[in-house]
Structure formats: structure tokens, C-alpha cells
Amino acid sequence: MLSRARVALFAGLAAVTWLAAWLPRTLAVARTGVDGRGMPFGGDFIAFHAGARMALDGRAAQAFDHVAFFAAQDASLPGNEAHFLWNYPPTFHLLVTPLGLFPLVTACLVWWALTVPLYTAALVRVIPRPETVLAAFASSAALLTLAHGQNGFLVTGLLVGGLWAVLRSSPVAGGALLGLLV
């Protein structure tokens, strides 16, 4: 039988296992900014950082020019050999532009510091139990979002939080959260 205690145990073991695999590599890559394959710290977060830097330079529209955007990624982190496309609407610049004020590794840490609590808070709001946090980080999707600096925590936090607010407490606040998904 799958009791709350077993859910907490299995989720905790999975989360600890994933973090044990992810954390040492992440700390090692943080020192140089790139791993042995030329992949940047935070994976494709470098696309957010390069787009933010371009926006700060008044060149936000050039994020859609692959040559200019790849050059911006290389400028974000010397030694970077990975290139990612800007697959986001122009409005996404409004959210990520402040991250361009920081070096890549710091910007990625700030991104995690903002989006992980949003994700966690939204899930705990819907399922207010202690094991929710463990289960939230037990999936490979959570680790991949951390490892690759993607927007999964942001999207999940806004979507789940917005839907919860629309259905349970404040349709206006929920609509605002859902609107931020644009």
C-alpha cells in the first residue's frame, strides 16, 4: 500500500539520489563555466543570459538572428561551444533582461533562486503536505530543469498557481499569473 510515509520515503530517496548526481557536477562546472564537452553552466540558460545581455545593449530583436545570437552566447561565456536558439516571444525579454546585469553563473543562480520557490510554493498550495516538496524534486524533470536552466519551474509555478487562484481564491490574481505565461 502506498501510504504517506512511503511516498515521503520514495520521493526523498529519489530527490537525494538526483541531487547527489547533479550537485557535484554543477559545482565543478561552476568553477570554469563550461564542462568537458563545452556545455555551459546551467545548460541552455545561456540563451536567457545572452538574450538579456542583448536587450540591455538595445539589441533585443537580434535574438532572433541566429548568427548574432550565437555570438552573444559566446560573449556570455568564453569557452562555450553550445548554441541554443531564442525560442521565446519578445515579451520574455522583460522577465530575463535584469539577469543580464550579472555574469552567467550568478544569473543562473538568481534564476534558480526565483523560480524554484515559485514552483515549490505553487505545488504546496495545491497539495499542502510535507511530502509534496520531496515529490516535487523526485522527478527527473525537476533535475533536468535545474541542470539545463530551463523555464520549467517558472511555467509550472505560474500555471499551477494561476489555476489554483482562479479556482479557489482570486480570479484576478489567477488571471494575472496565467497572463504572465505569455
Helices and strands as residue ranges (DSSP letters): H 4-32, H 45-56, G 60-64, H 66-76, H 92-96, G 97-101, H 104-126, H 130-136, H 140-148, H 152-164, I 165-169, H 171-179
